[in-house]
Amino acid sequence: MAPAKKGGEKKNGRSAISAKVTREYTINIHKCIHGASFKKCAPRALKEIRKFAMKEMGTPDVRIDTRFSKAAWAKGIRNVPY
């Protein structure tokens, strides 16, 4: 049998869901995709955004929202909105 917990003990860990952080930044994507071939513009833009978020947030666990991803891909693979 598992040992019984005392009534007043609580878990000290933090859940990933409760520790969600949202911040707003402006990233110049045009500079990030400069020099990239046409068929790699949108994938490179998303990689650069993910890299920037990792640096700013200080965590390797960065998740890009589907609406944000769709907005980046809205004009196709070549014409990323910047």
PDB file with one MODEL, atoms N, CA, C and O in Angstrom:
MODEL        1
ATOM      1  N   MET A   1       0.829  -1.188   0.000  1.00  0.00           N
ATOM      2  CA  MET A   1       0.000   0.000   0.000  1.00  0.00           C
ATOM      3  C   MET A   1       0.872   1.249   0.000  1.00  0.00           C
ATOM      4  O   MET A   1       1.979   1.247   0.539  1.00  0.00           O
ATOM      5  N   ALA A   2       0.373   2.286  -0.595  1.00  0.00           N
ATOM      6  CA  ALA A   2       1.079   3.555  -0.615  1.00  0.00           C
ATOM      7  C   ALA A   2       0.912   4.249   0.731  1.00  0.00           C
ATOM      8  O   ALA A   2      -0.136   4.138   1.368  1.00  0.00           O
ATOM      9  N   PRO A   3       1.941   4.961   1.157  1.00  0.00           N
ATOM     10  CA  PRO A   3       1.804   5.663   2.432  1.00  0.00           C
ATOM     11  C   PRO A   3       0.756   6.774   2.338  1.00  0.00           C
ATOM     12  O   PRO A   3       0.657   7.457   1.318  1.00  0.00           O
ATOM     13  N   ALA A   4       0.000   6.946   3.372  1.00  0.00           N
ATOM     14  CA  ALA A   4      -1.062   7.957   3.405  1.00  0.00           C
ATOM     15  C   ALA A   4      -0.451   9.345   3.602  1.00  0.00           C
ATOM     16  O   ALA A   4       0.485   9.519   4.382  1.00  0.00           O
ATOM     17  N   LYS A   5      -0.994  10.323   2.885  1.00  0.00           N
ATOM     18  CA  LYS A   5      -0.515  11.703   3.009  1.00  0.00           C
ATOM     19  C   LYS A   5      -1.182  12.371   4.201  1.00  0.00           C
ATOM     20  O   LYS A   5      -2.318  12.067   4.565  1.00  0.00           O
ATOM     21  N   LYS A   6      -0.454  13.268   4.777  1.00  0.00           N
ATOM     22  CA  LYS A   6      -1.040  14.050   5.868  1.00  0.00           C
ATOM     23  C   LYS A   6      -1.951  15.105   5.260  1.00  0.00           C
ATOM     24  O   LYS A   6      -1.785  15.471   4.097  1.00  0.00           O
ATOM     25  N   GLY A   7      -2.886  15.582   6.013  1.00  0.00           N
ATOM     26  CA  GLY A   7      -3.889  16.510   5.510  1.00  0.00           C
ATOM     27  C   GLY A   7      -3.349  17.839   5.015  1.00  0.00           C
ATOM     28  O   GLY A   7      -3.885  18.379   4.047  1.00  0.00           O
ATOM     29  N   GLY A   8      -2.301  18.399   5.640  1.00  0.00           N
ATOM     30  CA  GLY A   8      -1.843  19.735   5.287  1.00  0.00           C
ATOM     31  C   GLY A   8      -0.768  19.797   4.221  1.00  0.00           C
ATOM     32  O   GLY A   8      -0.373  20.897   3.832  1.00  0.00           O
ATOM     33  N   GLU A   9      -0.272  18.664   3.726  1.00  0.00           N
ATOM     34  CA  GLU A   9       0.820  18.689   2.752  1.00  0.00           C
ATOM     35  C   GLU A   9       0.280  19.022   1.369  1.00  0.00           C
ATOM     36  O   GLU A   9      -0.787  18.563   0.962  1.00  0.00           O
ATOM     37  N   LYS A  10       1.058  19.839   0.662  1.00  0.00           N
ATOM     38  CA  LYS A  10       0.703  20.184  -0.702  1.00  0.00           C
ATOM     39  C   LYS A  10       1.919  19.960  -1.585  1.00  0.00           C
ATOM     40  O   LYS A  10       3.055  19.994  -1.113  1.00  0.00           O
ATOM     41  N   LYS A  11       1.678  19.733  -2.853  1.00  0.00           N
ATOM     42  CA  LYS A  11       2.754  19.521  -3.809  1.00  0.00           C
ATOM     43  C   LYS A  11       3.381  20.875  -4.153  1.00  0.00           C
ATOM     44  O   LYS A  11       2.662  21.837  -4.424  1.00  0.00           O
ATOM     45  N   ASN A  12       4.707  20.955  -4.144  1.00  0.00           N
ATOM     46  CA  ASN A  12       5.393  22.222  -4.401  1.00  0.00           C
ATOM     47  C   ASN A  12       5.671  22.460  -5.877  1.00  0.00           C
ATOM     48  O   ASN A  12       6.055  23.570  -6.249  1.00  0.00           O
ATOM     49  N   GLY A  13       5.491  21.453  -6.733  1.00  0.00           N
ATOM     50  CA  GLY A  13       5.768  21.624  -8.160  1.00  0.00           C
ATOM     51  C   GLY A  13       4.750  22.527  -8.827  1.00  0.00           C
ATOM     52  O   GLY A  13       3.639  22.715  -8.331  1.00  0.00           O
ATOM     53  N   ARG A  14       5.151  23.087  -9.970  1.00  0.00           N
ATOM     54  CA  ARG A  14       4.226  23.948 -10.712  1.00  0.00           C
ATOM     55  C   ARG A  14       3.781  23.224 -11.973  1.00  0.00           C
ATOM     56  O   ARG A  14       4.584  22.566 -12.635  1.00  0.00           O
ATOM     57  N   SER A  15       2.549  23.339 -12.291  1.00  0.00           N
ATOM     58  CA  SER A  15       2.017  22.731 -13.499  1.00  0.00           C
ATOM     59  C   SER A  15       2.373  23.596 -14.699  1.00  0.00           C
ATOM     60  O   SER A  15       2.463  24.818 -14.586  1.00  0.00           O
ATOM     61  N   ALA A  16       2.574  22.967 -15.836  1.00  0.00           N
ATOM     62  CA  ALA A  16       2.885  23.714 -17.052  1.00  0.00           C
ATOM     63  C   ALA A  16       1.692  24.560 -17.484  1.00  0.00           C
ATOM     64  O   ALA A  16       1.864  25.630 -18.069  1.00  0.00           O
ATOM     65  N   ILE A  17       0.503  24.088 -17.202  1.00  0.00           N
ATOM     66  CA  ILE A  17      -0.699  24.817 -17.609  1.00  0.00           C
ATOM     67  C   ILE A  17      -0.886  26.068 -16.754  1.00  0.00           C
ATOM     68  O   ILE A  17      -1.239  27.126 -17.277  1.00  0.00           O
ATOM     69  N   SER A  18      -0.655  25.960 -15.452  1.00  0.00           N
ATOM     70  CA  SER A  18      -0.872  27.113 -14.584  1.00  0.00           C
ATOM     71  C   SER A  18       0.251  28.140 -14.720  1.00  0.00           C
ATOM     72  O   SER A  18       0.077  29.295 -14.334  1.00  0.00           O
ATOM     73  N   ALA A  19       1.388  27.739 -15.259  1.00  0.00           N
ATOM     74  CA  ALA A  19       2.526  28.649 -15.382  1.00  0.00           C
ATOM     75  C   ALA A  19       2.612  29.244 -16.784  1.00  0.00           C
ATOM     76  O   ALA A  19       3.694  29.658 -17.203  1.00  0.00           O
ATOM     77  N   LYS A  20       1.510  29.299 -17.515  1.00  0.00           N
ATOM     78  CA  LYS A  20       1.519  29.837 -18.871  1.00  0.00           C
ATOM     79  C   LYS A  20       1.808  31.332 -18.834  1.00  0.00           C
ATOM     80  O   LYS A  20       1.218  32.068 -18.043  1.00  0.00           O
ATOM     81  N   VAL A  21       2.714  31.773 -19.692  1.00  0.00           N
ATOM     82  CA  VAL A  21       3.101  33.181 -19.735  1.00  0.00           C
ATOM     83  C   VAL A  21       2.855  33.690 -21.141  1.00  0.00           C
ATOM     84  O   VAL A  21       3.184  33.014 -22.115  1.00  0.00           O
ATOM     85  N   THR A  22       2.281  34.876 -21.253  1.00  0.00           N
ATOM     86  CA  THR A  22       2.028  35.491 -22.549  1.00  0.00           C
ATOM     87  C   THR A  22       2.713  36.849 -22.593  1.00  0.00           C
ATOM     88  O   THR A  22       2.548  37.667 -21.689  1.00  0.00           O
ATOM     89  N   ARG A  23       3.476  37.081 -23.643  1.00  0.00           N
ATOM     90  CA  ARG A  23       4.156  38.368 -23.829  1.00  0.00           C
ATOM     91  C   ARG A  23       3.981  38.807 -25.272  1.00  0.00           C
ATOM     92  O   ARG A  23       3.746  37.983 -26.156  1.00  0.00           O
ATOM     93  N   GLU A  24       4.097  40.107 -25.505  1.00  0.00           N
ATOM     94  CA  GLU A  24       3.980  40.641 -26.864  1.00  0.00           C
ATOM     95  C   GLU A  24       5.285  41.293 -27.264  1.00  0.00           C
ATOM     96  O   GLU A  24       5.834  42.111 -26.525  1.00  0.00           O
ATOM     97  N   TYR A  25       5.780  40.931 -28.434  1.00  0.00           N
ATOM     98  CA  TYR A  25       7.010  41.498 -28.988  1.00  0.00           C
ATOM     99  C   TYR A  25       6.775  41.823 -30.452  1.00  0.00           C
ATOM    100  O   TYR A  25       5.842  41.313 -31.072  1.00  0.00           O
ATOM    101  N   THR A  26       7.626  42.670 -30.993  1.00  0.00           N
ATOM    102  CA  THR A  26       7.627  42.947 -32.425  1.00  0.00           C
ATOM    103  C   THR A  26       8.946  42.433 -32.980  1.00  0.00           C
ATOM    104  O   THR A  26      10.017  42.847 -32.538  1.00  0.00           O
ATOM    105  N   ILE A  27       8.865  41.534 -33.945  1.00  0.00           N
ATOM    106  CA  ILE A  27      10.058  40.942 -34.547  1.00  0.00           C
ATOM    107  C   ILE A  27      10.095  41.353 -36.010  1.00  0.00           C
ATOM    108  O   ILE A  27       9.094  41.245 -36.717  1.00  0.00           O
ATOM    109  N   ASN A  28      11.257  41.825 -36.462  1.00  0.00           N
ATOM    110  CA  ASN A  28      11.417  42.183 -37.858  1.00  0.00           C
ATOM    111  C   ASN A  28      11.741  40.916 -38.650  1.00  0.00           C
ATOM    112  O   ASN A  28      12.898  40.507 -38.745  1.00  0.00           O
ATOM    113  N   ILE A  29      10.707  40.310 -39.212  1.00  0.00           N
ATOM    114  CA  ILE A  29      10.869  39.050 -39.934  1.00  0.00           C
ATOM    115  C   ILE A  29      11.628  39.268 -41.236  1.00  0.00           C
ATOM    116  O   ILE A  29      12.316  38.367 -41.717  1.00  0.00           O
ATOM    117  N   HIS A  30      11.505  40.454 -41.801  1.00  0.00           N
ATOM    118  CA  HIS A  30      12.171  40.738 -43.071  1.00  0.00           C
ATOM    119  C   HIS A  30      13.676  40.535 -42.940  1.00  0.00           C
ATOM    120  O   HIS A  30      14.317  39.999 -43.844  1.00  0.00           O
ATOM    121  N   LYS A  31      14.232  40.963 -41.817  1.00  0.00           N
ATOM    122  CA  LYS A  31      15.664  40.763 -41.580  1.00  0.00           C
ATOM    123  C   LYS A  31      15.995  39.288 -41.409  1.00  0.00           C
ATOM    124  O   LYS A  31      17.053  38.828 -41.839  1.00  0.00           O
ATOM    125  N   CYS A  32      15.088  38.548 -40.779  1.00  0.00           N
ATOM    126  CA  CYS A  32      15.342  37.127 -40.506  1.00  0.00           C
ATOM    127  C   CYS A  32      15.358  36.291 -41.777  1.00  0.00           C
ATOM    128  O   CYS A  32      16.160  35.365 -41.897  1.00  0.00           O
ATOM    129  N   ILE A  33      14.481  36.606 -42.732  1.00  0.00           N
ATOM    130  CA  ILE A  33      14.381  35.767 -43.927  1.00  0.00           C
ATOM    131  C   ILE A  33      15.182  36.335 -45.097  1.00  0.00           C
ATOM    132  O   ILE A  33      15.123  35.798 -46.203  1.00  0.00           O
ATOM    133  N   HIS A  34      15.917  37.399 -44.869  1.00  0.00           N
ATOM    134  CA  HIS A  34      16.751  37.973 -45.933  1.00  0.00           C
ATOM    135  C   HIS A  34      17.773  36.937 -46.378  1.00  0.00           C
ATOM    136  O   HIS A  34      18.496  36.373 -45.556  1.00  0.00           O
ATOM    137  N   GLY A  35      17.828  36.690 -47.676  1.00  0.00           N
ATOM    138  CA  GLY A  35      18.792  35.741 -48.211  1.00  0.00           C
ATOM    139  C   GLY A  35      18.289  34.316 -48.287  1.00  0.00           C
ATOM    140  O   GLY A  35      18.968  33.457 -48.849  1.00  0.00           O
ATOM    141  N   ALA A  36      17.114  34.040 -47.736  1.00  0.00           N
ATOM    142  CA  ALA A  36      16.571  32.676 -47.807  1.00  0.00           C
ATOM    143  C   ALA A  36      15.946  32.454 -49.180  1.00  0.00           C
ATOM    144  O   ALA A  36      15.370  33.369 -49.769  1.00  0.00           O
ATOM    145  N   SER A  37      16.067  31.221 -49.683  1.00  0.00           N
ATOM    146  CA  SER A  37      15.450  30.915 -50.967  1.00  0.00           C
ATOM    147  C   SER A  37      13.929  30.959 -50.816  1.00  0.00           C
ATOM    148  O   SER A  37      13.397  30.819 -49.714  1.00  0.00           O
ATOM    149  N   PHE A  38      13.241  31.156 -51.937  1.00  0.00           N
ATOM    150  CA  PHE A  38      11.795  31.356 -51.907  1.00  0.00           C
ATOM    151  C   PHE A  38      11.059  30.251 -51.173  1.00  0.00           C
ATOM    152  O   PHE A  38      10.164  30.532 -50.376  1.00  0.00           O
ATOM    153  N   LYS A  39      11.413  29.017 -51.421  1.00  0.00           N
ATOM    154  CA  LYS A  39      10.667  27.896 -50.863  1.00  0.00           C
ATOM    155  C   LYS A  39      10.989  27.628 -49.395  1.00  0.00           C
ATOM    156  O   LYS A  39      10.458  26.686 -48.807  1.00  0.00           O
ATOM    157  N   LYS A  40      11.854  28.448 -48.801  1.00  0.00           N
ATOM    158  CA  LYS A  40      12.196  28.266 -47.394  1.00  0.00           C
ATOM    159  C   LYS A  40      11.854  29.485 -46.543  1.00  0.00           C
ATOM    160  O   LYS A  40      12.216  29.530 -45.367  1.00  0.00           O
ATOM    161  N   CYS A  41      11.175  30.459 -47.104  1.00  0.00           N
ATOM    162  CA  CYS A  41      10.892  31.697 -46.368  1.00  0.00           C
ATOM    163  C   CYS A  41       9.974  31.473 -45.164  1.00  0.00           C
ATOM    164  O   CYS A  41      10.319  31.863 -44.049  1.00  0.00           O
ATOM    165  N   ALA A  42       8.825  30.860 -45.371  1.00  0.00           N
ATOM    166  CA  ALA A  42       7.889  30.661 -44.259  1.00  0.00           C
ATOM    167  C   ALA A  42       8.447  29.715 -43.192  1.00  0.00           C
ATOM    168  O   ALA A  42       8.331  30.019 -42.005  1.00  0.00           O
ATOM    169  N   PRO A  43       9.057  28.568 -43.573  1.00  0.00           N
ATOM    170  CA  PRO A  43       9.633  27.717 -42.530  1.00  0.00           C
ATOM    171  C   PRO A  43      10.748  28.410 -41.757  1.00  0.00           C
ATOM    172  O   PRO A  43      10.870  28.229 -40.546  1.00  0.00           O
ATOM    173  N   ARG A  44      11.557  29.199 -42.448  1.00  0.00           N
ATOM    174  CA  ARG A  44      12.639  29.883 -41.767  1.00  0.00           C
ATOM    175  C   ARG A  44      12.097  30.955 -40.844  1.00  0.00           C
ATOM    176  O   ARG A  44      12.633  31.152 -39.754  1.00  0.00           O
ATOM    177  N   ALA A  45      11.045  31.655 -41.252  1.00  0.00           N
ATOM    178  CA  ALA A  45      10.440  32.681 -40.403  1.00  0.00           C
ATOM    179  C   ALA A  45       9.949  32.074 -39.095  1.00  0.00           C
ATOM    180  O   ALA A  45      10.170  32.644 -38.026  1.00  0.00           O
ATOM    181  N   LEU A  46       9.283  30.921 -39.170  1.00  0.00           N
ATOM    182  CA  LEU A  46       8.786  30.273 -37.958  1.00  0.00           C
ATOM    183  C   LEU A  46       9.926  29.777 -37.076  1.00  0.00           C
ATOM    184  O   LEU A  46       9.832  29.834 -35.850  1.00  0.00           O
ATOM    185  N   LYS A  47      11.007  29.289 -37.693  1.00  0.00           N
ATOM    186  CA  LYS A  47      12.169  28.857 -36.910  1.00  0.00           C
ATOM    187  C   LYS A  47      12.801  30.043 -36.184  1.00  0.00           C
ATOM    188  O   LYS A  47      13.209  29.924 -35.029  1.00  0.00           O
ATOM    189  N   GLU A  48      12.879  31.185 -36.863  1.00  0.00           N
ATOM    190  CA  GLU A  48      13.464  32.382 -36.251  1.00  0.00           C
ATOM    191  C   GLU A  48      12.577  32.902 -35.114  1.00  0.00           C
ATOM    192  O   GLU A  48      13.086  33.359 -34.091  1.00  0.00           O
ATOM    193  N   ILE A  49      11.270  32.833 -35.288  1.00  0.00           N
ATOM    194  CA  ILE A  49      10.350  33.260 -34.236  1.00  0.00           C
ATOM    195  C   ILE A  49      10.492  32.359 -33.017  1.00  0.00           C
ATOM    196  O   ILE A  49      10.523  32.832 -31.881  1.00  0.00           O
ATOM    197  N   ARG A  50      10.579  31.058 -33.268  1.00  0.00           N
ATOM    198  CA  ARG A  50      10.755  30.096 -32.173  1.00  0.00           C
ATOM    199  C   ARG A  50      12.087  30.329 -31.454  1.00  0.00           C
ATOM    200  O   ARG A  50      12.158  30.250 -30.228  1.00  0.00           O
ATOM    201  N   LYS A  51      13.149  30.618 -32.230  1.00  0.00           N
ATOM    202  CA  LYS A  51      14.473  30.879 -31.651  1.00  0.00           C
ATOM    203  C   LYS A  51      14.450  32.142 -30.799  1.00  0.00           C
ATOM    204  O   LYS A  51      15.029  32.172 -29.713  1.00  0.00           O
ATOM    205  N   PHE A  52      13.784  33.181 -31.289  1.00  0.00           N
ATOM    206  CA  PHE A  52      13.671  34.436 -30.539  1.00  0.00           C
ATOM    207  C   PHE A  52      12.913  34.209 -29.232  1.00  0.00           C
ATOM    208  O   PHE A  52      13.309  34.708 -28.179  1.00  0.00           O
ATOM    209  N   ALA A  53      11.814  33.447 -29.311  1.00  0.00           N
ATOM    210  CA  ALA A  53      11.018  33.179 -28.111  1.00  0.00           C
ATOM    211  C   ALA A  53      11.816  32.373 -27.097  1.00  0.00           C
ATOM    212  O   ALA A  53      11.709  32.618 -25.896  1.00  0.00           O
ATOM    213  N   MET A  54      12.614  31.417 -27.558  1.00  0.00           N
ATOM    214  CA  MET A  54      13.451  30.632 -26.642  1.00  0.00           C
ATOM    215  C   MET A  54      14.427  31.532 -25.905  1.00  0.00           C
ATOM    216  O   MET A  54      14.643  31.378 -24.703  1.00  0.00           O
ATOM    217  N   LYS A  55      15.017  32.478 -26.636  1.00  0.00           N
ATOM    218  CA  LYS A  55      15.990  33.379 -26.029  1.00  0.00           C
ATOM    219  C   LYS A  55      15.325  34.308 -25.016  1.00  0.00           C
ATOM    220  O   LYS A  55      15.851  34.511 -23.922  1.00  0.00           O
ATOM    221  N   GLU A  56      14.184  34.868 -25.372  1.00  0.00           N
ATOM    222  CA  GLU A  56      13.514  35.831 -24.500  1.00  0.00           C
ATOM    223  C   GLU A  56      12.866  35.184 -23.278  1.00  0.00           C
ATOM    224  O   GLU A  56      12.920  35.731 -22.177  1.00  0.00           O
ATOM    225  N   MET A  57      12.254  34.017 -23.478  1.00  0.00           N
ATOM    226  CA  MET A  57      11.556  33.355 -22.389  1.00  0.00           C
ATOM    227  C   MET A  57      12.487  32.522 -21.525  1.00  0.00           C
ATOM    228  O   MET A  57      12.164  32.216 -20.377  1.00  0.00           O
ATOM    229  N   GLY A  58      13.639  32.155 -22.066  1.00  0.00           N
ATOM    230  CA  GLY A  58      14.592  31.380 -21.291  1.00  0.00           C
ATOM    231  C   GLY A  58      14.200  29.925 -21.111  1.00  0.00           C
ATOM    232  O   GLY A  58      14.590  29.294 -20.129  1.00  0.00           O
ATOM    233  N   THR A  59      13.435  29.388 -22.048  1.00  0.00           N
ATOM    234  CA  THR A  59      13.031  27.990 -21.959  1.00  0.00           C
ATOM    235  C   THR A  59      13.018  27.378 -23.361  1.00  0.00           C
ATOM    236  O   THR A  59      12.664  28.057 -24.324  1.00  0.00           O
ATOM    237  N   PRO A  60      13.395  26.117 -23.486  1.00  0.00           N
ATOM    238  CA  PRO A  60      13.342  25.475 -24.808  1.00  0.00           C
ATOM    239  C   PRO A  60      11.936  25.023 -25.195  1.00  0.00           C
ATOM    240  O   PRO A  60      11.713  24.612 -26.333  1.00  0.00           O
ATOM    241  N   ASP A  61      10.979  25.095 -24.259  1.00  0.00           N
ATOM    242  CA  ASP A  61       9.608  24.666 -24.521  1.00  0.00           C
ATOM    243  C   ASP A  61       8.790  25.841 -25.047  1.00  0.00           C
ATOM    244  O   ASP A  61       8.117  26.532 -24.282  1.00  0.00           O
ATOM    245  N   VAL A  62       8.854  26.064 -26.366  1.00  0.00           N
ATOM    246  CA  VAL A  62       8.123  27.166 -26.998  1.00  0.00           C
ATOM    247  C   VAL A  62       7.103  26.561 -27.945  1.00  0.00           C
ATOM    248  O   VAL A  62       7.448  25.753 -28.807  1.00  0.00           O
ATOM    249  N   ARG A  63       5.858  26.949 -27.785  1.00  0.00           N
ATOM    250  CA  ARG A  63       4.793  26.437 -28.639  1.00  0.00           C
ATOM    251  C   ARG A  63       4.152  27.590 -29.385  1.00  0.00           C
ATOM    252  O   ARG A  63       3.719  28.572 -28.782  1.00  0.00           O
ATOM    253  N   ILE A  64       4.096  27.465 -30.699  1.00  0.00           N
ATOM    254  CA  ILE A  64       3.509  28.510 -31.537  1.00  0.00           C
ATOM    255  C   ILE A  64       2.045  28.170 -31.762  1.00  0.00           C
ATOM    256  O   ILE A  64       1.706  27.049 -32.142  1.00  0.00           O
ATOM    257  N   ASP A  65       1.188  29.144 -31.526  1.00  0.00           N
ATOM    258  CA  ASP A  65      -0.255  28.963 -31.675  1.00  0.00           C
ATOM    259  C   ASP A  65      -0.599  28.684 -33.133  1.00  0.00           C
ATOM    260  O   ASP A  65       0.068  29.191 -34.035  1.00  0.00           O
ATOM    261  N   THR A  66      -1.623  27.890 -33.367  1.00  0.00           N
ATOM    262  CA  THR A  66      -2.004  27.539 -34.733  1.00  0.00           C
ATOM    263  C   THR A  66      -2.490  28.758 -35.511  1.00  0.00           C
ATOM    264  O   THR A  66      -2.252  28.868 -36.714  1.00  0.00           O
ATOM    265  N   ARG A  67      -3.174  29.677 -34.817  1.00  0.00           N
ATOM    266  CA  ARG A  67      -3.634  30.895 -35.520  1.00  0.00           C
ATOM    267  C   ARG A  67      -2.448  31.733 -35.970  1.00  0.00           C
ATOM    268  O   ARG A  67      -2.468  32.325 -37.049  1.00  0.00           O
ATOM    269  N   PHE A  68      -1.413  31.778 -35.134  1.00  0.00           N
ATOM    270  CA  PHE A  68      -0.208  32.533 -35.487  1.00  0.00           C
ATOM    271  C   PHE A  68       0.506  31.883 -36.669  1.00  0.00           C
ATOM    272  O   PHE A  68       0.970  32.568 -37.581  1.00  0.00           O
ATOM    273  N   SER A  69       0.586  30.566 -36.641  1.00  0.00           N
ATOM    274  CA  SER A  69       1.229  29.830 -37.729  1.00  0.00           C
ATOM    275  C   SER A  69       0.468  30.017 -39.034  1.00  0.00           C
ATOM    276  O   SER A  69       1.071  30.205 -40.090  1.00  0.00           O
ATOM    277  N   LYS A  70      -0.856  29.966 -38.958  1.00  0.00           N
ATOM    278  CA  LYS A  70      -1.670  30.161 -40.159  1.00  0.00           C
ATOM    279  C   LYS A  70      -1.529  31.569 -40.706  1.00  0.00           C
ATOM    280  O   LYS A  70      -1.566  31.769 -41.920  1.00  0.00           O
ATOM    281  N   ALA A  71      -1.367  32.551 -39.822  1.00  0.00           N
ATOM    282  CA  ALA A  71      -1.167  33.928 -40.274  1.00  0.00           C
ATOM    283  C   ALA A  71       0.168  34.064 -40.997  1.00  0.00           C
ATOM    284  O   ALA A  71       0.269  34.806 -41.974  1.00  0.00           O
ATOM    285  N   ALA A  72       1.189  33.358 -40.531  1.00  0.00           N
ATOM    286  CA  ALA A  72       2.501  33.411 -41.184  1.00  0.00           C
ATOM    287  C   ALA A  72       2.446  32.740 -42.559  1.00  0.00           C
ATOM    288  O   ALA A  72       3.113  33.176 -43.497  1.00  0.00           O
ATOM    289  N   TRP A  73       1.654  31.688 -42.668  1.00  0.00           N
ATOM    290  CA  TRP A  73       1.553  30.947 -43.927  1.00  0.00           C
ATOM    291  C   TRP A  73       0.436  31.477 -44.833  1.00  0.00           C
ATOM    292  O   TRP A  73       0.222  30.928 -45.913  1.00  0.00           O
ATOM    293  N   ALA A  74      -0.278  32.524 -44.423  1.00  0.00           N
ATOM    294  CA  ALA A  74      -1.469  32.987 -45.140  1.00  0.00           C
ATOM    295  C   ALA A  74      -1.191  33.374 -46.591  1.00  0.00           C
ATOM    296  O   ALA A  74      -2.026  33.140 -47.464  1.00  0.00           O
ATOM    297  N   LYS A  75      -0.039  33.958 -46.850  1.00  0.00           N
ATOM    298  CA  LYS A  75       0.289  34.396 -48.200  1.00  0.00           C
ATOM    299  C   LYS A  75       1.161  33.403 -48.950  1.00  0.00           C
ATOM    300  O   LYS A  75       1.710  33.717 -50.006  1.00  0.00           O
ATOM    301  N   GLY A  76       1.282  32.223 -48.406  1.00  0.00           N
ATOM    302  CA  GLY A  76       2.046  31.173 -49.081  1.00  0.00           C
ATOM    303  C   GLY A  76       3.437  31.005 -48.492  1.00  0.00           C
ATOM    304  O   GLY A  76       3.804  31.664 -47.519  1.00  0.00           O
ATOM    305  N   ILE A  77       4.195  30.114 -49.099  1.00  0.00           N
ATOM    306  CA  ILE A  77       5.525  29.782 -48.587  1.00  0.00           C
ATOM    307  C   ILE A  77       6.526  30.898 -48.895  1.00  0.00           C
ATOM    308  O   ILE A  77       7.498  31.080 -48.161  1.00  0.00           O
ATOM    309  N   ARG A  78       6.290  31.646 -49.983  1.00  0.00           N
ATOM    310  CA  ARG A  78       7.279  32.651 -50.384  1.00  0.00           C
ATOM    311  C   ARG A  78       7.035  34.031 -49.800  1.00  0.00           C
ATOM    312  O   ARG A  78       7.982  34.732 -49.444  1.00  0.00           O
ATOM    313  N   ASN A  79       5.769  34.427 -49.700  1.00  0.00           N
ATOM    314  CA  ASN A  79       5.441  35.808 -49.339  1.00  0.00           C
ATOM    315  C   ASN A  79       5.018  35.917 -47.879  1.00  0.00           C
ATOM    316  O   ASN A  79       3.841  36.111 -47.574  1.00  0.00           O
ATOM    317  N   VAL A  80       5.967  35.792 -47.005  1.00  0.00           N
ATOM    318  CA  VAL A  80       5.680  35.880 -45.578  1.00  0.00           C
ATOM    319  C   VAL A  80       5.362  37.327 -45.229  1.00  0.00           C
ATOM    320  O   VAL A  80       6.109  38.222 -45.627  1.00  0.00           O
ATOM    321  N   PRO A  81       4.270  37.591 -44.493  1.00  0.00           N
ATOM    322  CA  PRO A  81       3.976  38.974 -44.103  1.00  0.00           C
ATOM    323  C   PRO A  81       5.011  39.487 -43.102  1.00  0.00           C
ATOM    324  O   PRO A  81       5.189  38.907 -42.031  1.00  0.00           O
ATOM    325  N   TYR A  82       5.675  40.553 -43.450  1.00  0.00           N
ATOM    326  CA  TYR A  82       6.631  41.174 -42.549  1.00  0.00           C
ATOM    327  C   TYR A  82       6.281  42.603 -42.439  1.00  0.00           C
ATOM    328  O   TYR A  82       6.950  43.350 -41.725  1.00  0.00           O
TER     329      TYR A  82
ENDMDL
END
